[in-house]
Amino acid sequence: MATACRFLTTRLRLKVNESKSAVARPEERKFLGFSITNDGSERRIAPKSLDRFKTRVRELTQRTRGVSVEQLVEPLARYLIGWRGYFGFCQTPRVLSNLDAWIRRRLRMYLWRQWKNGRNRFKELRRRGVPKFGAAVAAGSPTGFWRMSGHPAVQQALRNAYFDSIALPRVAASSHA
């Protein structure tokens, strides 16, 4: 690497960024947000890109924003559409569908926190078709927001169709149509 670097700098008079330059196996490096599997057969989203995506979605869906879900979805939808346009052609669809599920769970958590207390939570769950007993169990639970966003009653009340109805785009390729 040192001789190649010297050749580039002295002979070709190019600047080399040594922190970005390396000789390594393809699966150990990332290129424009993607990484390649060991055998070179699959294009994946680099872990750092996924971390950045999740951080940005967390910023956009902070529990303390104090806006309605419909207002929250507008900037989130812009980000998701742009991100899907760039990373949507990766060859690991399971990662994209897992991200979709994670985003919907974040929004369920957001709504659960907005409903504030047991009485409102019970009323909202019942209004959305959850049976009385299930709604009472969920509304009376002292469990934290994230765990409650995975509760069966909350998932029944806030199904994928609800998120489709408020124009939340999906990241997974099956929704490109």
Wavefront OBJ file of the C-alpha trace (Angstrom):
o trace
v 0.000 0.000 0.000
v 2.814 2.394 0.843
v 4.467 2.109 -2.595
v 1.149 2.568 -4.370
v 0.424 5.598 -2.211
v 3.844 7.064 -2.912
v 3.337 6.525 -6.655
v -0.028 8.313 -6.548
v 1.270 11.282 -4.594
v 4.661 11.817 -6.245
v 4.208 10.627 -9.780
v 0.544 11.436 -10.404
v 0.410 14.309 -7.893
v -2.853 13.119 -6.376
v -3.956 13.590 -2.792
v -4.651 10.327 -0.991
v -6.907 10.227 2.039
v -5.238 7.472 4.045
v -8.168 7.081 6.450
v -10.429 6.142 3.529
v -7.908 4.138 1.529
v -7.235 0.520 2.349
v -6.607 -2.867 0.889
v -9.147 -5.233 2.407
v -11.665 -7.930 1.604
v -14.890 -6.609 0.005
v -17.073 -7.592 2.994
v -14.844 -5.506 5.289
v -15.242 -2.282 3.298
v -18.175 -0.136 2.364
v -18.651 1.799 -0.834
v -21.298 4.519 -1.176
v -23.259 3.052 1.728
v -23.192 -0.536 0.450
v -21.077 -3.548 1.287
v -20.560 -6.781 -0.627
v -20.873 -10.291 0.805
v -17.880 -12.657 1.106
v -18.519 -14.398 -2.202
v -19.426 -11.158 -3.985
v -22.894 -12.373 -4.873
v -24.943 -9.949 -2.795
v -25.103 -6.181 -2.392
v -26.039 -5.240 1.177
v -26.651 -2.009 3.001
v -23.576 -1.238 5.093
v -24.091 -1.410 8.866
v -23.018 2.204 9.282
v -25.706 3.285 6.800
v -28.348 1.332 8.720
v -27.228 2.958 11.973
v -27.457 6.400 10.389
v -30.933 5.572 9.039
v -32.181 4.459 12.459
v -30.708 7.523 14.137
v -32.485 9.812 11.673
v -35.811 7.980 12.086
v -35.421 8.249 15.873
v -34.923 12.013 15.501
v -38.027 12.305 13.329
v -40.174 10.166 15.657
v -39.102 11.463 19.055
v -41.796 10.751 21.593
v -41.790 14.323 22.876
v -42.469 16.137 19.599
v -46.078 16.920 20.484
v -47.541 16.757 16.970
v -50.157 14.434 15.524
v -49.041 11.277 13.761
v -50.310 12.677 10.461
v -48.023 15.710 10.870
v -45.176 13.474 11.981
v -45.518 11.261 8.895
v -44.944 14.120 6.398
v -41.201 14.684 7.018
v -40.728 10.993 7.772
v -42.319 10.044 4.436
v -39.994 12.399 2.541
v -36.982 10.835 4.218
v -38.185 7.255 3.670
v -38.946 7.818 -0.008
v -35.504 9.310 -0.619
v -33.773 6.578 1.347
v -35.726 3.860 -0.478
v -34.799 5.444 -3.803
v -31.123 5.093 -2.977
v -30.947 1.863 -0.959
v -34.097 0.152 -2.255
v -32.241 -1.963 -4.809
v -30.098 -3.801 -2.252
v -30.237 -7.562 -2.515
v -31.314 -8.214 1.073
v -35.093 -7.607 1.180
v -35.414 -9.020 4.712
v -33.447 -6.049 6.065
v -35.889 -3.634 4.418
v -38.983 -5.435 5.704
v -37.455 -5.487 9.213
v -36.902 -1.731 8.955
v -40.547 -1.277 7.954
v -41.680 -3.236 11.027
v -39.318 -1.248 13.248
v -40.642 2.095 11.932
v -44.261 1.061 12.509
v -43.382 -0.026 16.038
v -41.774 3.380 16.666
v -45.002 5.035 15.547
v -47.088 2.733 17.766
v -44.877 3.779 20.656
v -45.388 7.442 19.711
v -49.159 7.041 19.723
v -49.162 5.047 22.969
v -47.341 7.909 24.660
v -49.729 10.478 23.161
v -52.698 8.640 24.612
v -51.168 9.512 28.027
v -53.267 7.652 30.613
v -55.147 4.396 31.079
v -58.585 5.878 30.429
v -57.582 7.432 27.087
v -55.629 4.339 26.086
v -58.606 2.098 26.831
v -60.916 4.414 24.868
v -58.558 4.558 21.851
v -58.027 0.790 21.808
v -61.779 0.146 21.997
v -62.441 2.727 19.265
v -60.011 0.849 17.048
v -61.722 -2.514 17.523
v -59.792 -4.175 20.359
v -62.005 -6.388 22.584
v -62.861 -4.963 25.999
v -60.720 -7.376 28.023
v -57.625 -6.958 25.826
v -57.994 -3.190 25.866
v -58.330 -3.159 29.669
v -55.250 -5.342 30.132
v -53.153 -3.190 27.813
v -54.425 0.145 29.159
v -53.750 -0.887 32.758
v -50.271 -2.188 32.099
v -47.401 -0.355 33.787
v -45.008 -1.541 31.080
v -42.838 1.006 29.249
v -43.648 2.587 25.903
v -41.391 0.438 23.716
v -42.589 -2.859 25.210
v -46.211 -1.761 24.919
v -45.725 -0.927 21.244
v -45.233 -4.655 20.702
v -48.278 -5.660 22.784
v -50.875 -7.657 20.801
v -53.710 -5.248 21.664
v -51.725 -2.230 20.459
v -50.702 -4.070 17.295
v -54.309 -5.075 16.667
v -55.452 -1.476 17.083
v -52.694 -0.038 14.889
v -52.346 -2.492 12.033
v -50.284 -1.940 8.892
v -53.444 -0.809 7.071
v -53.700 2.135 9.477
v -50.183 3.274 8.607
v -50.955 2.833 4.908
v -54.063 5.013 5.393
v -51.997 7.885 6.831
v -49.648 7.682 3.820
v -46.624 6.157 5.542
v -44.481 4.774 2.702
v -42.823 1.403 3.045
v -39.109 0.883 2.626
v -39.445 -2.712 1.415
v -39.389 -3.316 -2.355
v -42.817 -4.970 -2.452
v -44.420 -1.544 -2.027
v -42.752 0.101 -5.067
v -45.816 -0.536 -7.217
l 1 2 3 4 5 6 7 8 9 10 11 12 13 14 15 16 17 18 19 20 21 22 23 24 25 26 27 28 29 30 31 32 33 34 35 36 37 38 39 40 41 42 43 44 45 46 47 48 49 50 51 52 53 54 55 56 57 58 59 60 61 62 63 64 65 66 67 68 69 70 71 72 73 74 75 76 77 78 79 80 81 82 83 84 85 86 87 88 89 90 91 92 93 94 95 96 97 98 99 100 101 102 103 104 105 106 107 108 109 110 111 112 113 114 115 116 117 118 119 120 121 122 123 124 125 126 127 128 129 130 131 132 133 134 135 136 137 138 139 140 141 142 143 144 145 146 147 148 149 150 151 152 153 154 155 156 157 158 159 160 161 162 163 164 165 166 167 168 169 170 171 172 173 174 175 176 177
